[in-house]
Amino acid sequence: MPAPTESDLLNTLRGVVDPELGADIVELGMVREVTVGDEGDVRVAVALTISGCPLRTQIRDDVERKLTGVPGVRSVKVDFGEMTPEQRTDVMQRARKKAADNAPDTEVSLSTRIIAVASGKGGVGKSSVTVNLATALAERGFTVGVLDADIWGFSVPRMLGVTGRLGGDDEGKIGPHEVPVGAGRLKVVSMGLLVDDEDKAIMWRGLMLAKALEEFLVKVSWGEMDYLLLDMPPGTGDIQMALGRLLPRSEMVVVTTPALAAQKVAVRVADMARRSYLKVLGVIENMSTFTCEHGESYALFGAGGGRLLADELGAPLIGQVPLEPAVSAANDAGMPLALAAPGCQAGEAFAAIAARIADELLPPVDMSGCSARMLAAVEERLGAATPS
């Protein structure tokens, strides 16, 4: 039997999938060379991300098993090499792109605008920004989901004054807690609403954290929403990477303080977002200035970090939230700032940020004129008019 061609062998190798990266080794560019001798002896050069890759043996066995089944192949020899840093970066980009292109189905409707509120480090007020921005959007009449994706450090329920465990329905779906706010409402989901004791530490490894985020997106009956805000954990860990795979249409708001050190750390979050094909919607500078009772303003945490970060990212500085005691008091009381201290400077800042997002940067999807919605409305009216 004649020896197979290199093209035949490459096509066969597309059946060998790197289980960690979730794509075949040909698509990822891991197969560097395939040679075929006259007698059907095949040599394959495979470049691994690292020389000590724990999947080395599995990849070798899969390559040999696939190729020995090709007619005309007498033997298979696999030679391993290691990628350069540039090649490794390219492979990871391909893997992330494939994951984003094959995102799983979730209960979050395609018409929902998704905003991930992220930070490079803890202590910059990211959760406070999430809660108060969600409330400001709800006050404008929108239905806003709030997903506490900080599985270890959940704080959203306490800030919103939401208590009680989440319930389920007959189909095994979880129902979010709903909080009316002005003309709109909030739909709240958090690990804090699933545990019996909020003081107990959640000691989970990275894969379990990513799985928890997936469960919150797949198993929660979110229903129709205009916006979904995710309070992300600080940094660039497993949950951030999972977000790019599960909700690739998400857009990220990066929260920083005016301090230049915080700004430098926040750059990494934005870089990770873009490597995961997520758009950076903009920057919010929190704790920008403190104004005393005499009207004097002080930059207690420095100045300029938010503007520098926005300029470096090529993204807008969406707003600056002043440092104000009313913010922490409202968070501790479990009442959103807009309701606890109407008219305060920080509340006005959040209202302005919400207005800019809704009116300019990421307006809600208007589905009222869609044919499917119109047909459903007609059918509903006809059904109501039909005598029983």
C-alpha positions as CSV (number, residue, x, y, z in Angstrom):
1,M,0.0,0.0,0.0
2,P,1.4,3.4,-0.9
3,A,2.5,5.7,1.9
4,P,0.0,8.5,2.9
5,T,0.8,12.1,2.0
6,E,1.7,14.8,4.6
7,S,-1.7,16.4,3.9
8,D,-3.5,13.1,4.8
9,L,-1.6,12.9,8.1
10,L,-2.2,16.5,9.0
11,N,-5.9,16.0,8.5
12,T,-5.8,13.0,10.7
13,L,-3.9,14.9,13.4
14,R,-6.8,17.3,13.6
15,G,-8.5,14.6,15.7
16,V,-5.9,15.1,18.4
17,V,-7.2,17.7,20.9
18,D,-5.1,19.3,23.6
19,P,-7.6,18.9,26.5
20,E,-6.2,21.9,28.3
21,L,-6.5,24.3,25.5
22,G,-9.6,22.8,23.9
23,A,-8.5,22.8,20.3
24,D,-6.7,20.3,18.0
25,I,-2.9,20.4,17.8
26,V,-2.9,21.4,14.1
27,E,-5.2,24.3,14.6
28,L,-3.1,25.5,17.5
29,G,0.1,25.3,15.5
30,M,1.7,22.7,17.7
31,V,2.5,20.4,14.8
32,R,5.7,21.8,13.4
33,E,6.6,19.1,10.9
34,V,5.4,15.8,9.4
35,T,7.6,13.6,7.3
36,V,6.8,10.3,5.7
37,G,9.4,7.7,4.6
38,D,9.0,5.5,1.5
39,E,8.1,2.5,3.7
40,G,5.4,4.4,5.6
41,D,7.6,5.4,8.6
42,V,6.2,8.7,10.0
43,R,7.9,11.3,12.2
44,V,6.0,14.1,13.8
45,A,7.5,17.2,15.5
46,V,5.2,18.6,18.2
47,A,6.0,21.8,20.1
48,L,4.6,21.9,23.6
49,T,3.9,25.0,25.6
50,I,6.5,23.9,28.2
51,S,8.9,21.0,28.0
52,G,7.5,19.4,31.2
53,C,3.9,19.6,30.0
54,P,1.9,17.0,32.1
55,L,-0.1,16.1,29.0
56,R,3.0,15.1,27.0
57,T,2.3,11.4,27.3
58,Q,-1.3,11.7,26.4
59,I,-0.6,13.8,23.3
60,R,2.1,11.3,22.2
61,D,-0.3,8.3,22.7
62,D,-3.1,10.1,20.8
63,V,-0.8,11.0,17.9
64,E,0.5,7.5,17.6
65,R,-3.0,6.0,17.9
66,K,-4.5,8.2,15.2
67,L,-1.7,7.9,12.7
68,T,-1.2,4.1,13.0
69,G,-4.8,3.8,11.9
70,V,-4.0,5.5,8.6
71,P,-3.5,3.0,5.7
72,G,0.1,2.8,4.6
73,V,1.6,3.9,7.9
74,R,4.1,1.4,9.3
75,S,5.4,3.2,12.4
76,V,5.1,6.6,14.1
77,K,7.8,8.5,16.0
78,V,6.9,11.7,17.9
79,D,9.6,14.3,18.7
80,F,8.8,16.9,21.2
81,G,10.1,20.4,21.4
82,E,9.3,23.5,23.4
83,M,7.7,26.7,22.1
84,T,9.4,30.1,22.3
85,P,7.6,32.7,24.4
86,E,6.3,34.3,21.3
87,Q,4.9,31.0,20.0
88,R,3.4,30.2,23.3
89,T,1.6,33.6,23.4
90,D,0.3,32.9,19.8
91,V,-1.1,29.5,20.8
92,M,-2.8,30.9,23.9
93,Q,-4.4,33.6,21.7
94,R,-5.7,31.0,19.3
95,A,-7.1,28.9,22.2
96,R,-8.9,31.9,23.7
97,K,-10.3,32.9,20.3
98,K,-11.7,29.4,19.8
99,A,-13.2,29.3,23.2
100,A,-14.9,32.7,22.6
101,D,-16.3,31.5,19.3
102,N,-17.8,28.4,20.9
103,A,-19.3,29.9,24.0
104,P,-21.9,27.7,25.7
105,D,-25.5,28.6,26.0
106,T,-26.5,30.5,29.1
107,E,-29.7,31.9,30.6
108,V,-28.6,35.4,29.9
109,S,-30.6,36.7,26.9
110,L,-28.7,37.9,23.9
111,S,-30.3,41.3,24.2
112,T,-28.8,41.8,27.7
113,R,-25.8,44.2,27.9
114,I,-23.1,42.6,30.0
115,I,-20.7,44.7,32.0
116,A,-17.9,43.1,34.1
117,V,-16.7,45.4,36.8
118,A,-13.0,44.6,37.4
119,S,-10.0,45.8,39.2
120,G,-6.3,45.0,39.3
121,K,-6.2,44.8,43.1
122,G,-8.5,44.7,46.1
123,G,-9.4,47.8,48.1
124,V,-10.4,50.1,45.3
125,G,-14.1,49.9,45.9
126,K,-15.0,47.7,43.0
127,S,-18.0,46.0,44.7
128,S,-19.3,49.4,45.9
129,V,-19.1,50.7,42.3
130,T,-20.9,47.6,41.0
131,V,-23.8,47.9,43.5
132,N,-24.2,51.7,43.1
133,L,-23.9,51.7,39.4
134,A,-26.5,48.9,39.1
135,T,-28.8,50.9,41.3
136,A,-28.3,54.0,39.3
137,L,-29.2,52.1,36.1
138,A,-32.3,50.6,37.7
139,E,-33.4,54.1,38.8
140,R,-33.5,55.0,35.1
141,G,-36.2,52.3,34.7
142,F,-34.0,49.4,33.6
143,T,-34.0,45.8,34.8
144,V,-30.5,45.1,36.0
145,G,-28.9,41.8,37.0
146,V,-26.2,41.9,39.7
147,L,-24.0,38.7,39.7
148,D,-21.5,38.6,42.6
149,A,-18.8,36.7,40.7
150,D,-16.3,37.2,43.6
151,I,-17.0,33.7,44.9
152,W,-14.5,33.9,47.8
153,G,-15.1,37.5,48.8
154,F,-18.9,38.0,48.2
155,S,-20.2,41.2,49.5
156,V,-23.1,42.2,47.3
157,P,-25.9,40.8,49.4
158,R,-24.8,42.8,52.5
159,M,-24.4,46.0,50.5
160,L,-27.9,45.7,49.0
161,G,-29.5,44.4,52.2
162,V,-30.6,41.2,50.5
163,T,-31.1,38.2,52.8
164,G,-32.5,34.7,52.5
165,R,-31.4,31.7,50.4
166,L,-32.0,31.6,46.7
167,G,-34.9,29.3,45.8
168,G,-35.4,26.9,42.9
169,D,-38.2,25.8,40.6
170,D,-39.5,22.5,39.3
171,E,-37.1,22.6,36.4
172,G,-34.1,22.8,38.6
173,K,-33.5,26.5,37.9
174,I,-32.5,29.1,40.5
175,G,-34.5,32.2,40.9
176,P,-32.6,35.5,41.6
177,H,-33.7,37.8,44.5
178,E,-35.5,40.8,43.0
179,V,-35.3,44.3,44.5
180,P,-37.4,47.1,43.2
181,V,-35.5,50.4,42.7
182,G,-37.3,53.5,41.5
183,A,-38.8,52.7,38.1
184,G,-36.6,49.6,37.6
185,R,-35.5,46.6,39.6
186,L,-32.4,44.6,40.5
187,K,-32.0,40.8,40.1
188,V,-29.4,39.6,42.6
189,V,-27.4,36.4,42.7
190,S,-24.4,35.7,45.0
191,M,-22.7,32.8,46.7
192,G,-23.6,34.6,49.9
193,L,-27.3,33.7,49.2
194,L,-26.4,30.0,49.0
195,V,-24.3,29.5,52.1
196,D,-25.8,29.0,55.6
197,D,-23.1,31.1,57.3
198,E,-21.5,34.0,55.5
199,D,-18.6,34.0,58.0
200,K,-17.4,30.6,56.8
201,A,-14.5,30.7,54.3
202,I,-15.1,29.1,50.9
203,M,-12.0,27.1,50.2
204,W,-12.2,26.2,46.5
205,R,-9.6,25.9,43.8
206,G,-9.6,27.7,40.5
207,L,-11.6,25.1,38.5
208,M,-14.4,25.1,41.1
209,L,-14.5,28.9,41.0
210,A,-14.9,28.9,37.2
211,K,-17.5,26.2,37.5
212,A,-19.5,28.2,40.0
213,L,-19.6,31.2,37.6
214,E,-20.8,28.8,34.9
215,E,-23.6,27.5,37.2
216,F,-24.7,31.1,37.9
217,L,-25.0,31.7,34.2
218,V,-26.5,28.4,33.1
219,K,-28.7,27.4,36.1
220,V,-30.2,30.8,37.1
221,S,-33.5,31.9,35.5
222,W,-32.4,35.5,34.8
223,G,-35.3,36.3,32.5
224,E,-35.3,39.5,30.5
225,M,-32.8,42.1,31.6
226,D,-31.4,45.3,30.1
227,Y,-28.1,45.0,31.8
228,L,-26.1,42.4,33.8
229,L,-23.3,43.7,36.0
230,L,-20.7,41.2,37.3
231,D,-18.8,42.1,40.4
232,M,-15.5,40.4,39.5
233,P,-12.8,39.3,41.9
234,P,-9.7,41.4,41.8
235,G,-6.8,40.4,39.6
236,T,-6.4,38.1,36.6
237,G,-7.4,34.7,37.8
238,D,-9.6,31.7,36.8
239,I,-12.9,33.5,36.9
240,Q,-11.7,36.3,34.6
241,M,-10.5,33.7,32.1
242,A,-13.8,31.8,32.4
243,L,-15.7,35.0,31.7
244,G,-14.1,35.3,28.2
245,R,-15.2,31.7,27.5
246,L,-18.7,31.9,28.9
247,L,-19.8,35.4,28.0
248,P,-17.5,36.6,25.2
249,R,-19.8,39.6,24.5
250,S,-19.1,41.1,27.9
251,E,-17.5,44.5,28.1
252,M,-15.2,45.5,31.0
253,V,-15.2,48.5,33.2
254,V,-11.9,48.9,35.1
255,V,-12.1,50.5,38.6
256,T,-9.0,52.2,39.9
257,T,-8.1,54.8,42.6
258,P,-6.2,58.0,41.7
259,A,-3.0,56.4,43.0
260,L,-0.4,55.6,40.3
261,A,0.4,52.2,41.9
262,A,-3.2,51.1,41.5
263,Q,-3.3,52.4,37.9
264,K,-0.2,50.3,37.0
265,V,-1.8,47.1,38.4
266,A,-5.1,47.8,36.7
267,V,-3.4,47.8,33.3
268,R,-2.9,44.0,33.6
269,V,-6.7,43.5,34.0
270,A,-7.4,45.4,30.8
271,D,-4.6,43.5,29.0
272,M,-6.2,40.2,30.1
273,A,-9.6,41.4,28.9
274,R,-8.3,42.2,25.4
275,R,-6.4,38.9,25.2
276,S,-9.7,37.2,25.9
277,Y,-11.4,39.3,23.2
278,L,-13.4,41.4,25.6
279,K,-13.8,45.1,25.0
280,V,-12.7,47.6,27.7
281,L,-15.7,49.9,28.0
282,G,-13.9,52.4,30.1
283,V,-12.4,53.4,33.4
284,I,-14.0,54.6,36.6
285,E,-11.8,56.4,39.1
286,N,-13.1,55.8,42.7
287,M,-12.1,57.7,45.8
288,S,-11.0,60.6,43.6
289,T,-11.2,63.5,46.1
290,F,-12.5,64.2,49.6
291,T,-14.3,67.4,50.3
292,C,-14.5,68.5,53.9
293,E,-17.4,70.3,55.5
294,H,-15.7,73.7,54.8
295,G,-15.7,73.0,51.1
296,E,-12.0,72.3,50.7
297,S,-11.1,69.4,48.5
298,Y,-8.2,67.0,49.2
299,A,-6.6,64.4,46.9
300,L,-6.0,61.9,49.8
301,F,-5.1,59.0,47.4
302,G,-3.1,61.0,44.9
303,A,-4.4,62.4,41.6
304,G,-4.5,61.5,37.9
305,G,-4.4,57.7,38.1
306,G,-7.8,57.3,36.4
307,R,-7.0,59.6,33.5
308,L,-3.6,58.0,33.0
309,L,-5.1,54.6,32.9
310,A,-7.8,55.6,30.4
311,D,-5.2,57.3,28.2
312,E,-3.0,54.2,28.3
313,L,-5.8,51.9,27.4
314,G,-7.3,54.1,24.8
315,A,-10.6,53.9,26.6
316,P,-12.8,56.7,28.0
317,L,-12.7,57.9,31.6
318,I,-16.4,57.3,32.3
319,G,-16.5,59.1,35.6
320,Q,-14.8,60.0,38.9
321,V,-16.5,59.1,42.2
322,P,-15.5,61.3,45.2
323,L,-14.5,59.8,48.5
324,E,-17.5,60.4,50.8
325,P,-18.5,58.9,54.2
326,A,-22.0,58.4,52.9
327,V,-20.8,55.7,50.5
328,S,-19.5,53.4,53.2
329,A,-22.4,54.2,55.5
330,A,-24.9,53.2,52.8
331,N,-23.0,50.0,52.1
332,D,-22.9,49.1,55.8
333,A,-26.6,49.8,56.1
334,G,-27.4,47.5,53.2
335,M,-29.1,50.4,51.3
336,P,-27.8,51.7,47.9
337,L,-26.3,55.1,48.0
338,A,-28.9,56.7,45.8
339,L,-31.6,55.6,48.3
340,A,-29.7,56.2,51.5
341,A,-28.2,59.6,50.8
342,P,-30.0,61.3,47.9
343,G,-28.3,64.3,46.6
344,C,-24.7,63.5,47.8
345,Q,-21.8,64.0,45.4
346,A,-21.0,60.3,45.1
347,G,-24.6,59.5,44.3
348,E,-24.7,62.2,41.6
349,A,-21.4,60.8,40.2
350,F,-22.9,57.3,39.9
351,A,-26.1,58.8,38.2
352,A,-23.9,60.6,35.7
353,I,-21.9,57.4,35.0
354,A,-25.1,55.4,34.5
355,A,-26.4,58.1,32.1
356,R,-23.3,58.1,30.1
357,I,-23.3,54.3,29.8
358,A,-27.0,54.0,28.9
359,D,-27.1,57.0,26.6
360,E,-23.7,56.8,24.9
361,L,-21.3,54.0,25.6
362,L,-23.6,50.9,25.8
363,P,-27.2,51.8,25.3
364,P,-29.8,49.0,26.0
365,V,-30.9,46.9,23.1
366,D,-34.3,48.1,21.8
367,M,-36.3,45.0,20.9
368,S,-39.7,46.7,20.7
369,G,-39.7,46.8,16.9
370,C,-38.4,43.3,16.4
371,S,-40.8,41.0,14.4
372,A,-40.6,38.2,16.9
373,R,-41.7,40.5,19.8
374,M,-44.5,42.0,17.7
375,L,-45.8,38.6,16.7
376,A,-45.7,37.5,20.4
377,A,-47.6,40.6,21.4
378,V,-50.3,40.0,18.7
379,E,-50.7,36.3,19.7
380,E,-51.0,37.4,23.4
381,R,-53.7,39.9,22.6
382,L,-55.6,37.3,20.4
383,G,-55.3,34.8,23.1
384,A,-56.8,37.2,25.7
385,A,-59.6,38.0,23.3
386,T,-60.6,34.4,22.7
387,P,-63.5,33.4,25.0
388,S,-62.8,30.4,27.2
